[in-house]
Amino acid sequence: MTTDRDVTKTYSRKHTIQKLERLVESLKEGKAFTIQIAGERLRIPATTGFSIEHDVADGEHELEFQFRWRDKD
C-alpha cells in the first residue's frame, strides 16, 4: 500500500543531465524508466501519460515535466 507523498529533490546540473539522458533513451526505446528519489525506487511504465506544466506567481516561473501512472491493483 502506498501512502501520499510529495517530495522535491534538487540535483546538480551534471546529475540532472545524466537522469534526463537515461529518460530520453527509455522513451526512444519504448521502455520503462526507473529512478530513485529520496530513498524510493520508482518504475515509470513506458505507456505513462506525460505533460508539461508552467506556473507563474509574483514574477517567479516554475516548469514541471510530469509523468502520471497508476499503481497496479
N, C-alpha and C positions, 0 to 999 in steps of 0.2 A: 504494500500500500504506500503511495506517495503522498507526502504532506505538501501543503502550499509552500512555495519558496520563491523569493525574489532576490537574486544575487547579481551584483555587478562586479566584474573582475577587470582590472586595468592591466594591460600588458605593455611591455616595451615595444618600440617600433619593430625591432628585429623579430620578436616573438609573434607580433601581430601579422607580419608578412608571412612567417612560416605557417601559421594557422590558416591564413587566407589561401595560401598556395595549396595546402592539403585539401581545403574545402573545394577549391576550384577543380582540382584533379578528381575528387569524388563526384562532383556534379557532371564533369565531362564524361566520366566513365559510367554514370548512372548507378553509382554505388552509395551505400550508406556512409555517413560521416560520423566518426567518433571523436569526442573531445571531453576532456576532464576540466570541470570548473568548480573551484572551491571544494575539492575533495570528492565530487560526484562525477562519475563517468556517464556520459550521455551518448546515446546512439541515435542519430538523426536519420530516419529512413530516407531512401533515395526518392520516394514518392511524396515527401512532405511538401506542404504549402510554403511559399516564400513571399514576403512583402518588404517594402521599404517605407519607413515612417519618418517624417520630418516635422519637428516641433520647433516653435519659436516662442520665447517668453522673455520679456524685458531685454530684447536685443541679443539673447543667447540662443544659439541654434543647437539642436540635437538631431542626429541622423542615426536611425537604428535599422539594421538589417535583421529581419525576423523570420524565423522558421517556426511553423506550428504543426504539431502532430499529436496524436492521442496515444496514451498507453494502451497496450493490448489488454483485453479483458482476461 
